[in-house]
């Protein structure tokens, strides 16, 4: 009898997948608790030194979980945070989760299997799983919620016990197998390859909630939306959602190569950071923040005729003060992160006297995830994959994101043996077209970092 991996790659039917024995160990990318202090006092916290790939024990499934054979995954910035042990080592999250007792205790281990994106095949399911079957092709929501918590039923992201899978939980997606709650599952778009499908869920759904969903900025036709990092993991999807919804995306990027990516994705105006004199040091100088904001405002008004209705924020400390200044009277700054630092400084007069709003946003609930996935399934939004690495090269893949050398999303092949596998609707794929589905793939090859 073939091994489970052999059966998967051969496209075996569900009954054969169920008969194949589960391996006692599997290959995964992980960090170790014993390394948590390795970067203390170190200037360059190079994640290639802390990320490991090796064998880990196969965990037992809870009744509401499935085991997904991960064909492909992707790097998110939370992988970088985990591997840098910042802002705190994620082992603290695992201990907090384990304190609930029961099945949660499995997560408190001396290693942490990372990864908050994934696409693959269900190979086992718990006794309480009803709507999914072995053999289903799925992608995974990055959010785990407690369905017995009242707030979850109003909005999954408002539950105190919601967690980001593979960051605040163990057994994540940068591995050959992953433990996933049934309430995380989303059907894989049939015309996408494994790596194309895997790169979308976390960033695309986050951008969807921020811009389109009822709890975000709720952009409308004609809205001018300023998007920081418009060629990055989040910004590349934000650009598409704005364009798809009839808005006017204005992107800020850090290189000519990224400017070209932003234009391909639909930005009507692209601004290089160097044009406005933006660097990380201006956050500590209020006068420079206003100066940069005025410069950016002039460029935007000249390019599209008016100030932004919405600013899409995720950079944080380096850009937040400028965002608060440049958004129009009554406009909205929506933020989901702070990759350049969490302590934001801004002139509050521009918030209260010009009646602006700030909306905090985090990931997306399952309904929003499904709504975003529908746009992929119909070809209206496309993957932003630029490069693909094998799992064995997770260190280099994560390093490219850490040093901001990437464009769009960085994919990782797990059990898939080559790019392009997993397409089950070639007719739809042909009708959309390879160029449309892969706007960034010929644009960028990640350089080896020193």
LOZA-351319 format. One record per residue: x, y, z of N, C-alpha, C in turn. Coordinates in steps of 0.1 Angstrom, whole numbers, padded with zeros to 4 digits, always signed. Layout:
REM LOZA-351319
XYZXYZXYZ;...
This chain:
REM LOZA-351319
+0008-0012+0000+0000+0000+0000+0009+0012+0000;+0005+0023-0008+0014+0035-0009+0012+0042+0005;+0023+0050+0007+0022+0059+0019+0011+0070+0017;+0007+0076+0027-0003+0087+0026+0002+0098+0017;+0015+0102+0018+0020+0112+0009+0020+0107-0006;+0023+0095-0008+0023+0089-0022+0009+0089-0027;-0001+0085-0019-0015+0085-0023-0020+0099-0026;-0016+0109-0018-0020+0123-0021-0015+0128-0034;-0002+0125-0037+0004+0130-0049-0001+0123-0061;-0006+0111-0059-0012+0103-0070-0027+0107-0073;-0032+0115-0064-0046+0119-0066-0056+0108-0061;-0052+0100-0051-0060+0089-0047-0074+0093-0042;-0084+0084-0043-0098+0088-0038-0098+0088-0023;-0109+0094-0017-0109+0095-0003-0108+0082+0005;-0114+0071+0000-0113+0059+0007-0099+0054+0008;-0091+0056-0002-0077+0052-0002-0069+0061+0008;-0072+0074+0009-0065+0083+0018-0069+0079+0032;-0081+0074+0035-0085+0070+0048-0078+0057+0052;-0075+0048+0043-0068+0035+0046-0053+0037+0048;-0047+0047+0042-0033+0049+0043-0030+0053+0057;-0019+0047+0063-0015+0050+0077-0010+0064+0078;-0013+0070+0089-0007+0083+0092+0007+0081+0097;+0016+0090+0093+0030+0089+0098+0030+0093+0113;+0039+0087+0120+0041+0091+0134+0048+0104+0136;+0055+0108+0126+0062+0121+0125+0060+0128+0112;+0062+0141+0111+0061+0148+0098+0070+0159+0098;+0073+0164+0086+0082+0175+0084+0076+0189+0087;+0082+0197+0094+0076+0210+0097+0087+0221+0099;+0083+0233+0097+0092+0245+0101+0088+0249+0115;+0098+0251+0123+0095+0254+0137+0106+0262+0144;+0102+0268+0155+0112+0275+0164+0112+0267+0177;+0123+0269+0184+0125+0262+0197+0125+0271+0209;+0119+0267+0219+0118+0275+0232+0132+0278+0237;+0141+0268+0236+0154+0270+0241+0162+0282+0234;+0157+0286+0222+0164+0297+0215+0158+0310+0218;+0148+0312+0227+0140+0324+0228+0149+0336+0231;+0160+0334+0238+0169+0345+0241+0181+0348+0232;+0181+0341+0221+0193+0341+0212+0196+0354+0206;+0185+0363+0204+0188+0376+0198+0189+0387+0208;+0189+0385+0220+0191+0396+0230+0204+0403+0228;+0203+0416+0226+0215+0424+0223+0220+0424+0209;+0213+0416+0200+0218+0415+0186+0210+0425+0178;+0218+0432+0169+0212+0442+0160+0204+0435+0149;+0209+0426+0142+0203+0419+0131+0197+0406+0135;+0184+0405+0138+0178+0393+0143+0175+0384+0131;+0185+0378+0125+0183+0371+0113+0175+0358+0115;+0163+0357+0109+0154+0346+0112+0160+0333+0106;+0169+0334+0097+0175+0321+0092+0182+0313+0103;+0186+0320+0113+0193+0314+0124+0183+0307+0134;+0171+0311+0135+0161+0306+0144+0151+0296+0139;+0149+0297+0126+0139+0288+0119+0146+0274+0116;+0139+0264+0120+0144+0250+0118+0134+0242+0109;+0139+0233+0102+0130+0223+0095+0134+0209+0098;+0124+0202+0103+0128+0188+0107+0115+0180+0111;+0117+0169+0117+0106+0160+0121+0100+0164+0134;+0087+0164+0135+0080+0166+0148+0069+0155+0149;+0065+0152+0162+0055+0142+0163+0041+0146+0158;+0034+0136+0153+0020+0139+0148+0011+0140+0160;+0004+0152+0161-0006+0154+0172-0019+0146+0170;-0026+0144+0181-0039+0138+0181-0049+0148+0177;-0060+0144+0170-0070+0154+0166-0081+0155+0177;-0086+0167+0180-0098+0170+0188-0110+0167+0179;-0122+0165+0186-0134+0162+0178-0138+0172+0167;-0134+0185+0170-0138+0195+0160-0127+0199+0151;-0117+0191+0149-0106+0194+0141-0105+0184+0129;-0097+0189+0119-0093+0180+0108-0078+0181+0107;-0073+0170+0100-0059+0170+0097-0058+0173+0082;-0051+0184+0079-0049+0188+0065-0035+0184+0060;-0034+0177+0049-0021+0175+0043-0018+0187+0035;-0008+0195+0040-0006+0208+0034+0003+0206+0022;-0003+0211+0011+0004+0211-0002+0013+0223-0004;+0008+0234+0001+0016+0247+0000+0011+0256+0011;+0020+0266+0015+0018+0276+0025+0024+0289+0020;+0025+0298+0029+0031+0311+0026+0037+0318+0038;+0045+0327+0036+0052+0335+0047+0043+0347+0050;+0040+0349+0062+0034+0362+0067+0043+0369+0076;+0041+0381+0079+0050+0388+0088+0050+0382+0102;+0039+0376+0106+0039+0369+0119+0048+0358+0120;+0052+0352+0109+0063+0342+0109+0076+0348+0113;+0078+0360+0107+0090+0368+0111+0090+0372+0126;+0079+0377+0131+0078+0380+0145+0081+0368+0154;+0075+0357+0150+0077+0345+0158+0092+0341+0158;+0098+0341+0146+0112+0337+0145+0122+0347+0151;+0118+0360+0153+0126+0370+0160+0123+0370+0175;+0113+0362+0179+0108+0362+0193+0104+0376+0198;+0097+0383+0189+0093+0396+0192+0078+0398+0188;+0070+0406+0194+0074+0415+0206+0076+0406+0219;+0071+0394+0219+0074+0385+0229+0075+0371+0223;+0082+0362+0229+0083+0348+0223+0069+0342+0223;+0065+0336+0212+0052+0330+0210+0049+0318+0219;+0059+0313+0226+0057+0302+0235+0048+0307+0247;+0048+0320+0249+0039+0325+0260+0025+0323+0255;+0022+0326+0242+0008+0323+0237+0004+0309+0239;+0014+0300+0236+0010+0286+0237+0007+0282+0251;+0015+0287+0261+0012+0284+0275-0002+0290+0279;-0005+0302+0275-0018+0308+0278-0029+0299+0272;-0028+0295+0260-0038+0286+0254-0039+0273+0261;-0028+0267+0265-0028+0254+0272-0035+0255+0285;-0034+0266+0291-0040+0268+0305-0055+0266+0305;-0062+0266+0293-0076+0262+0292-0079+0248+0296;-0068+0240+0295-0070+0225+0297-0076+0218+0286;-0078+0205+0287-0083+0197+0277-0074+0196+0265;-0080+0197+0253-0073+0196+0240-0063+0207+0239;-0065+0218+0245-0056+0230+0244-0042+0227+0249;-0041+0217+0259-0028+0214+0265-0018+0209+0255;-0023+0203+0244-0013+0198+0234-0004+0209+0228;-0008+0221+0229-0001+0232+0222+0011+0237+0229;+0012+0234+0242+0023+0238+0250+0035+0228+0249;+0043+0231+0239+0055+0222+0236+0067+0230+0235;+0079+0223+0236+0092+0231+0235+0095+0235+0221;+0086+0232+0211+0088+0237+0198+0074+0243+0193;+0075+0252+0183+0063+0258+0178+0063+0257+0163;+0054+0249+0158+0052+0248+0143+0045+0260+0138;+0051+0268+0129+0046+0281+0125+0038+0279+0112;+0032+0291+0108+0025+0291+0095+0010+0294+0097;+0005+0306+0091-0009+0310+0092-0016+0310+0079;-0010+0304+0069-0017+0301+0056-0015+0287+0052;-0024+0282+0044-0022+0268+0039-0033+0264+0029;-0029+0255+0020-0038+0249+0011-0035+0234+0010;-0045+0226+0010-0042+0212+0010-0055+0203+0010;-0053+0191+0014-0063+0181+0013-0066+0175+0027;-0079+0174+0031-0083+0168+0043-0080+0153+0043;-0072+0148+0053-0069+0134+0053-0075+0127+0065;-0079+0134+0075-0086+0129+0087-0095+0139+0092;-0106+0135+0099-0115+0145+0105-0119+0139+0119;-0122+0148+0128-0126+0145+0141-0141+0141+0141;-0145+0134+0152-0159+0129+0153-0170+0139+0152;-0166+0152+0155-0176+0162+0156-0177+0170+0143;-0169+0167+0133-0169+0174+0120-0180+0169+0111;-0188+0178+0106-0200+0174+0099-0200+0178+0084;-0195+0190+0081-0197+0196+0068-0185+0194+0058;-0175+0186+0063-0163+0184+0055-0159+0170+0055;-0153+0165+0044-0150+0151+0042-0135+0149+0039;-0130+0137+0042-0117+0134+0037-0116+0135+0022;-0106+0141+0017-0104+0143+0002-0108+0157-0002;-0115+0165+0006-0118+0178+0002-0106+0187+0001;-0106+0195-0010-0095+0205-0012-0099+0218-0005;-0090+0223+0004-0094+0234+0012-0082+0244+0013;-0086+0256+0017-0076+0266+0022-0081+0269+0037;-0072+0274+0044-0074+0276+0059-0075+0291+0062;-0086+0294+0070-0086+0307+0076-0075+0307+0087;-0069+0319+0089-0059+0320+0099-0065+0322+0113;-0078+0323+0115-0084+0326+0127-0090+0313+0134;-0087+0311+0146-0093+0301+0154-0102+0308+0165;-0115+0304+0165-0124+0310+0175-0129+0300+0184;-0135+0305+0196-0142+0296+0205-0157+0297+0203;-0163+0287+0197-0177+0288+0193-0186+0287+0205;-0181+0285+0217-0189+0285+0229-0189+0299+0236;-0182+0308+0230-0181+0321+0235-0191+0330+0229;-0200+0337+0237-0211+0345+0231-0207+0355+0220;-0196+0362+0223-0192+0373+0214-0189+0368+0200;-0184+0355+0199-0180+0349+0187-0192+0349+0177;-0204+0348+0182-0216+0347+0173-0221+0360+0168;-0215+0371+0174-0218+0384+0168-0207+0387+0157;-0195+0384+0161-0183+0387+0152-0172+0378+0157;-0167+0369+0149-0157+0360+0154-0145+0367+0159;-0142+0379+0154-0130+0386+0158-0132+0393+0171;-0144+0394+0177-0146+0401+0189-0146+0391+0201;-0144+0378+0199-0143+0369+0210-0129+0370+0216;-0129+0370+0230-0117+0371+0237-0107+0359+0235;-0113+0348+0230-0105+0336+0228-0102+0333+0214;-0104+0343+0205-0099+0341+0191-0084+0342+0191;-0078+0334+0182-0064+0333+0181-0060+0331+0167;-0048+0336+0163-0042+0334+0150-0035+0321+0150;-0040+0312+0141-0035+0299+0139-0020+0299+0134;-0012+0291+0140+0002+0291+0136+0011+0302+0142;+0004+0311+0149+0011+0322+0156+0008+0321+0171;-0005+0321+0174-0009+0320+0188-0013+0305+0191;-0012+0296+0181-0015+0282+0183-0003+0274+0178;-0002+0262+0181+0008+0253+0175+0002+0246+0162;+0010+0238+0156+0006+0229+0145+0001+0237+0133;+0009+0247+0129+0005+0256+0118+0008+0251+0104;+0007+0259+0094+0007+0255+0081+0020+0254+0073;+0031+0258+0079+0044+0256+0073+0050+0242+0076;+0043+0232+0071+0046+0218+0074+0039+0209+0064;+0042+0196+0065+0035+0187+0056+0021+0184+0061;+0018+0186+0074+0005+0184+0079+0002+0195+0089;-0011+0198+0090-0015+0209+0100-0028+0205+0106;-0030+0209+0119-0042+0206+0126-0050+0219+0125;-0063+0217+0120-0071+0228+0116-0085+0226+0122;-0091+0236+0128-0105+0235+0133-0114+0235+0120;-0125+0228+0121-0135+0228+0110-0140+0242+0107;-0140+0250+0118-0145+0264+0116-0135+0273+0110;-0124+0267+0105-0113+0275+0098-0114+0272+0083;-0122+0262+0079-0120+0257+0065-0128+0265+0055;-0122+0266+0043-0128+0273+0032-0125+0265+0019;-0134+0264+0010-0131+0256-0002-0120+0263-0010;-0111+0255-0015-0101+0260-0024-0106+0263-0038;-0102+0275-0043-0106+0278-0057-0100+0268-0067;-0109+0262-0075-0105+0250-0082-0095+0254-0094;-0095+0266-0098-0086+0270-0110-0072+0274-0105;-0070+0275-0092-0057+0279-0087-0048+0267-0083;-0035+0269-0085-0026+0259-0080-0025+0259-0065;-0019+0249-0059-0018+0249-0045-0011+0262-0039;+0000+0266-0045+0007+0277-0040+0000+0290-0042;-0007+0291-0054-0016+0303-0056-0027+0304-0046;-0033+0293-0043-0044+0293-0033-0039+0296-0019;-0028+0290-0016-0023+0291-0002-0019+0305+0002;-0015+0313-0008-0009+0326-0004-0020+0337-0001;-0033+0333-0003-0043+0344-0002-0050+0346+0011;-0053+0335+0019-0063+0337+0029-0060+0348+0040;-0048+0348+0046-0046+0357+0057-0046+0372+0052;-0038+0375+0042-0036+0389+0038-0049+0394+0031;-0054+0385+0022-0066+0390+0014-0078+0392+0023;-0081+0383+0033-0092+0385+0041-0090+0397+0051;-0078+0399+0055-0075+0411+0064-0078+0424+0056;-0073+0424+0044-0076+0436+0036-0091+0438+0033;-0098+0427+0030-0112+0427+0028-0120+0433+0039;-0117+0428+0051-0124+0434+0063-0121+0448+0065;-0108+0452+0063-0104+0466+0065-0111+0476+0055;-0113+0472+0043-0118+0481+0033-0132+0479+0029;-0137+0466+0028-0150+0463+0022-0160+0459+0032;-0156+0452+0043-0165+0446+0052-0173+0457+0060;-0184+0453+0067-0192+0462+0075-0184+0468+0086;-0174+0462+0091-0167+0467+0103-0154+0475+0099;-0152+0477+0086-0140+0485+0082-0144+0498+0076;-0136+0502+0067-0138+0516+0061-0150+0516+0051;-0155+0505+0046-0167+0504+0038-0165+0513+0026;-0155+0511+0018-0152+0520+0006-0163+0519-0003;-0165+0530-0011-0175+0531-0021-0169+0535-0034;-0177+0535-0045-0173+0539-0058-0167+0553-0057;-0156+0555-0064-0149+0568-0065-0141+0572-0053;-0140+0564-0042-0132+0567-0031-0117+0566-0035;-0110+0577-0031-0095+0577-0032-0089+0570-0020;-0082+0559-0022-0077+0551-0010-0061+0551-0011;-0055+0556-0001-0040+0556-0001-0036+0543+0006;-0027+0536-0001-0023+0522+0003-0008+0522+0006;-0004+0522+0018+0010+0520+0021+0015+0506+0017;+0027+0505+0012+0031+0491+0008+0023+0485-0002;+0019+0492-0013+0009+0487-0022+0014+0475-0030;+0026+0471-0029+0031+0459-0036+0035+0448-0026;+0031+0450-0013+0034+0440-0003+0023+0430-0002;+0024+0422+0009+0015+0411+0011+0001+0416+0013;-0001+0426+0021-0014+0432+0024-0018+0442+0013;-0009+0451+0010-0012+0461+0000-0016+0457-0013;-0010+0446-0018-0013+0441-0031-0028+0436-0032;-0033+0431-0021-0048+0427-0021-0056+0439-0019;-0052+0449-0011-0059+0461-0009-0061+0468-0022;-0050+0469-0030-0051+0476-0043-0062+0470-0052;-0063+0456-0052-0073+0450-0060-0087+0452-0055;-0089+0451-0042-0102+0454-0037-0107+0468-0040;-0098+0478-0039-0102+0491-0042-0106+0493-0056;-0098+0487-0065-0100+0488-0079-0113+0480-0083;-0115+0469-0077-0126+0460-0080-0139+0467-0075;-0138+0475-0065-0150+0481-0059-0153+0495-0065;-0145+0499-0075-0148+0512-0082-0141+0523-0075;-0131+0521-0066-0123+0531-0060-0111+0535-0068;-0103+0544-0063-0091+0549-0069-0079+0546-0060;-0072+0535-0063-0061+0532-0054-0048+0540-0057;-0042+0546-0046-0030+0553-0047-0020+0546-0039;-0009+0541-0045+0000+0533-0037+0013+0540-0034;+0019+0536-0022+0032+0541-0018+0041+0529-0018;+0053+0529-0024+0062+0518-0025+0076+0523-0022;+0085+0513-0023+0099+0517-0019+0109+0514-0030;+0105+0511-0042+0114+0508-0053+0107+0509-0066;+0115+0511-0077+0109+0511-0090+0102+0497-0094;+0109+0487-0089+0103+0473-0092+0090+0472-0085;+0088+0477-0073+0076+0476-0066+0065+0485-0072;+0070+0497-0077+0061+0506-0084+0055+0499-0096;+0062+0491-0104+0057+0484-0115+0047+0474-0110;+0050+0467-0099+0040+0457-0094+0027+0464-0090;+0028+0475-0084+0016+0483-0079+0007+0487-0092;+0014+0491-0102+0007+0495-0114+0000+0483-0121;+0007+0472-0121+0001+0460-0127-0012+0455-0119;-0012+0458-0106-0023+0454-0097-0035+0464-0098;-0032+0476-0104-0043+0485-0106-0042+0499-0100;-0030+0502-0094-0029+0515-0088-0029+0526-0099;-0037+0536-0096-0039+0547-0106-0027+0557-0104;-0022+0558-0092-0010+0567-0089-0001+0559-0080;+0012+0559-0083+0022+0553-0075+0032+0563-0070;+0035+0563-0057+0045+0572-0052+0056+0565-0045;+0068+0568-0049+0080+0562-0042+0083+0569-0029;+0086+0562-0019+0088+0568-0006+0099+0579-0007;+0109+0577-0016+0120+0586-0017+0115+0600-0022;+0103+0600-0030+0098+0613-0035+0093+0622-0024;+0089+0616-0013+0083+0624-0002+0093+0625+0010;+0105+0619+0009+0114+0620+0020+0110+0612+0032;+0103+0601+0030+0099+0593+0041+0109+0583+0046;+0113+0583+0058+0121+0572+0064+0117+0570+0078;+0122+0560+0085+0117+0557+0098+0120+0567+0109;+0129+0576+0106+0133+0586+0116+0123+0598+0118;+0114+0600+0108+0106+0612+0109+0095+0610+0120;+0092+0598+0124+0082+0596+0134+0085+0604+0147;+0097+0607+0150+0101+0614+0162+0102+0629+0160;+0098+0634+0148+0099+0648+0146+0086+0653+0140;+0077+0659+0148+0064+0663+0143+0065+0672+0131;+0075+0681+0131+0076+0690+0119+0078+0683+0106;+0087+0673+0107+0090+0665+0095+0078+0656+0091;+0070+0652+0100+0058+0644+0097+0049+0653+0089;+0046+0665+0093+0037+0674+0086+0043+0678+0072;+0056+0680+0072+0063+0683+0059+0061+0671+0049;+0063+0659+0054+0061+0648+0045+0047+0646+0041;+0038+0649+0050+0024+0648+0047+0019+0658+0037;+0024+0670+0038+0021+0680+0028+0026+0677+0014;+0038+0671+0014+0045+0667+0001+0036+0656-0005;+0033+0646+0003+0025+0635-0002+0011+0640-0007;+0005+0649+0001-0008+0654-0003-0008+0662-0016;+0002+0669-0018+0003+0676-0031+0004+0667-0043;+0012+0656-0041+0014+0646-0052+0001+0639-0055;-0007+0636-0044-0019+0629-0046-0029+0638-0053;-0030+0650-0048-0040+0660-0055-0037+0662-0069;-0024+0663-0072-0020+0665-0086-0023+0653-0095;-0021+0641-0089-0023+0629-0096-0037+0624-0098;-0046+0626-0088-0060+0621-0089-0070+0632-0086;-0065+0644-0082-0075+0655-0081-0080+0658-0067;-0078+0650-0057-0083+0652-0044-0076+0644-0033;-0079+0647-0021-0072+0640-0009-0079+0627-0007;-0072+0618-0001-0077+0604+0002-0089+0604+0011;-0099+0596+0007-0110+0593+0016-0106+0584+0027;-0097+0574+0024-0093+0563+0033-0078+0561+0032;-0072+0559+0043-0058+0554+0043-0057+0540+0048;-0051+0531+0041-0049+0517+0045-0036+0516+0052;-0036+0514+0065-0024+0515+0073-0021+0501+0079;-0008+0498+0078-0003+0486+0085+0012+0487+0088;+0018+0498+0083+0032+0500+0086+0035+0505+0100;+0026+0514+0105+0027+0517+0119+0035+0530+0121;+0044+0529+0130+0052+0540+0136+0057+0549+0125;+0063+0544+0114+0069+0552+0104+0060+0560+0096;+0047+0556+0095+0038+0562+0086+0025+0568+0092;+0022+0564+0105+0009+0567+0110+0006+0582+0111;+0016+0589+0116+0014+0604+0117+0011+0610+0103;+0018+0605+0093+0015+0611+0079+0001+0607+0075;-0003+0594+0078-0016+0590+0075-0027+0599+0081;-0025+0602+0094-0035+0610+0101-0036+0624+0095;-0025+0629+0090-0024+0642+0084-0030+0643+0070;-0027+0633+0062-0030+0634+0048-0044+0630+0044;-0051+0622+0053-0065+0618+0049-0074+0630+0051;-0084+0631+0042-0092+0643+0041-0101+0645+0054;-0106+0657+0055-0116+0660+0065-0127+0650+0065;-0130+0644+0077-0140+0633+0077-0136+0620+0072;-0123+0618+0068-0118+0606+0063-0115+0596+0073;-0111+0584+0069-0108+0573+0078-0094+0567+0076;-0088+0564+0087-0075+0557+0087-0079+0543+0093;-0077+0532+0085-0080+0519+0090-0066+0512+0091;-0064+0506+0103-0051+0500+0106-0052+0486+0111;-0043+0477+0107-0043+0463+0111-0029+0459+0117;-0020+0468+0117-0007+0463+0122+0003+0474+0123;+0015+0471+0127+0026+0481+0129+0040+0474+0127;+0043+0471+0115+0055+0464+0112+0067+0472+0115;+0066+0486+0115+0077+0494+0118+0078+0499+0132;+0068+0494+0141+0068+0498+0155+0054+0501+0159;+0051+0498+0172+0038+0499+0178+0035+0512+0184;+0044+0520+0188+0042+0533+0195+0041+0543+0184;+0028+0548+0182+0025+0558+0171+0025+0572+0177;+0030+0581+0170+0029+0595+0174+0022+0603+0162;+0012+0611+0166+0006+0619+0156+0000+0632+0162;-0003+0642+0154-0009+0654+0159-0024+0653+0160;-0029+0652+0173-0043+0649+0175-0052+0660+0170;-0047+0672+0167-0056+0682+0162-0062+0678+0149;-0054+0671+0141-0059+0667+0127-0070+0656+0128;-0070+0649+0140-0080+0639+0142-0093+0645+0147;-0092+0653+0158-0105+0658+0163-0111+0670+0156;-0102+0680+0152-0107+0692+0145-0112+0689+0131;-0107+0679+0125-0111+0676+0111-0120+0663+0110;-0125+0659+0122-0135+0649+0123-0131+0636+0116;-0119+0632+0117-0114+0620+0111-0117+0608+0120;-0116+0596+0115-0118+0584+0122-0106+0575+0121;-0104+0567+0132-0094+0556+0131-0101+0543+0135;-0099+0533+0126-0106+0520+0128-0095+0510+0130;-0095+0503+0141-0086+0491+0143-0092+0479+0137;-0084+0471+0130-0089+0459+0124-0079+0448+0126;-0084+0436+0127-0076+0424+0129-0081+0412+0122;-0074+0407+0112-0078+0395+0105-0092+0396+0099;-0100+0386+0100-0114+0386+0095-0121+0374+0100;-0135+0376+0102-0143+0365+0106-0145+0355+0095;-0151+0344+0098-0153+0334+0087-0161+0338+0076;-0172+0345+0079-0181+0350+0068-0173+0359+0058;-0165+0368+0064-0157+0377+0056-0146+0369+0048;-0141+0359+0054-0131+0350+0047-0138+0344+0035;-0150+0339+0037-0157+0332+0026-0160+0342+0015;-0164+0354+0019-0168+0364+0009-0155+0368+0001;-0144+0370+0007-0132+0372+0000-0128+0361-0009;-0129+0348-0004-0126+0337-0012-0135+0335-0025;-0147+0340-0023-0156+0339-0035-0151+0348-0046;-0144+0359-0043-0139+0368-0053-0127+0361-0060;-0119+0353-0053-0109+0345-0059-0115+0334-0068;-0125+0327-0063-0131+0316-0070-0137+0320-0083;-0142+0333-0084-0147+0338-0096-0137+0345-0105;-0125+0346-0100-0115+0353-0108-0115+0368-0108;-0123+0374-0099-0123+0388-0099-0111+0394-0091;-0106+0386-0082-0093+0390-0075-0084+0378-0077;-0071+0382-0079-0061+0371-0082-0050+0371-0072;-0043+0360-0071-0032+0358-0062-0021+0369-0065;-0013+0372-0054-0002+0381-0056+0011+0374-0053;+0012+0362-0057+0024+0354-0055+0035+0359-0064;+0047+0361-0059+0059+0365-0067+0069+0355-0068;+0072+0347-0057+0082+0337-0056+0077+0325-0048;+0083+0314-0051+0080+0302-0044+0093+0295-0039;+0093+0291-0027+0104+0283-0021+0099+0269-0017;+0108+0260-0016+0105+0247-0010+0106+0249+0006;+0099+0241+0013+0098+0242+0028+0112+0242+0034;+0121+0235+0028+0135+0234+0033+0142+0248+0033;+0137+0257+0025+0143+0270+0024+0134+0281+0031;+0127+0277+0041+0118+0286+0049+0127+0298+0054;+0139+0295+0058+0147+0306+0064+0149+0317+0054;+0153+0313+0042+0155+0323+0031+0142+0330+0027;+0131+0323+0027+0118+0328+0024+0114+0339+0034;+0115+0335+0047+0112+0345+0057+0121+0356+0058;+0134+0354+0055+0144+0365+0055+0140+0375+0045;+0135+0371+0033+0131+0381+0023+0120+0390+0027;+0111+0385+0035+0100+0393+0041+0106+0402+0052;+0114+0396+0061+0120+0404+0072+0127+0416+0067;+0134+0415+0055+0143+0426+0050+0135+0434+0039;+0122+0431+0038+0114+0438+0028+0119+0438+0014;+0125+0426+0010+0130+0424-0004+0119+0418-0012;+0108+0414-0006+0098+0406-0014+0088+0416-0021;+0081+0410-0030+0069+0417-0036+0057+0408-0034;+0046+0413-0031+0034+0405-0029+0036+0394-0019;+0033+0382-0022+0034+0371-0013+0045+0361-0017;+0051+0355-0007+0062+0346-0008+0056+0332-0005;+0055+0323-0015+0049+0310-0013+0059+0300-0009;+0054+0289-0003+0062+0278+0002+0056+0265-0002;+0063+0257-0009+0058+0243-0013+0060+0234-0001;+0050+0227+0003+0051+0217+0014+0051+0203+0009;+0039+0197+0007+0039+0184+0000+0039+0184-0015;+0035+0195-0020+0035+0197-0035+0050+0196-0039;+0052+0189-0050+0066+0186-0054+0071+0197-0065;+0062+0205-0070+0066+0215-0079+0054+0225-0080;+0057+0237-0085+0047+0247-0087+0037+0243-0098;+0025+0247-0097+0015+0245-0107+0006+0233-0105;+0008+0225-0094+0000+0214-0091-0013+0218-0084;-0024+0210-0085-0036+0212-0077-0047+0218-0085;-0045+0222-0097-0056+0228-0105-0066+0217-0109;-0079+0219-0106-0089+0210-0109-0100+0216-0118;-0098+0229-0122-0107+0235-0132-0099+0242-0142;-0092+0235-0151-0084+0241-0161-0091+0250-0171;-0104+0247-0173-0112+0255-0182-0114+0269-0177;-0117+0271-0164-0118+0284-0158-0105+0291-0158;-0095+0283-0155-0081+0289-0155-0078+0295-0169;-0080+0287-0179-0077+0292-0193-0085+0304-0196;-0098+0305-0192-0106+0316-0195-0102+0329-0188;-0096+0328-0176-0090+0339-0169-0077+0343-0175;-0069+0333-0178-0056+0336-0184-0044+0336-0174;-0033+0330-0178-0021+0329-0170-0016+0343-0166;-0016+0352-0175-0010+0365-0172-0019+0372-0161;-0032+0371-0163-0041+0377-0153-0039+0371-0139;-0037+0357-0139-0036+0350-0126-0023+0352-0119;-0013+0356-0127+0001+0357-0121+0007+0370-0125;+0002+0382-0121+0007+0395-0125+0021+0398-0120;+0025+0391-0110+0038+0395-0104+0049+0384-0105;+0046+0373-0111+0055+0362-0111+0068+0364-0120;+0067+0372-0130+0079+0374-0138+0086+0387-0134;+0082+0393-0124+0087+0406-0120+0098+0406-0111;+0099+0396-0102+0108+0397-0091+0114+0383-0088;+0127+0383-0086+0134+0371-0081+0141+0375-0068;+0137+0369-0057+0143+0373-0044+0158+0371-0044;+0165+0381-0040+0180+0381-0040+0184+0375-0026;+0195+0368-0026+0201+0363-0014+0206+0374-0005;+0201+0374+0007+0205+0385+0017+0219+0382+0022;+0226+0392+0025+0239+0391+0031+0238+0389+0046;
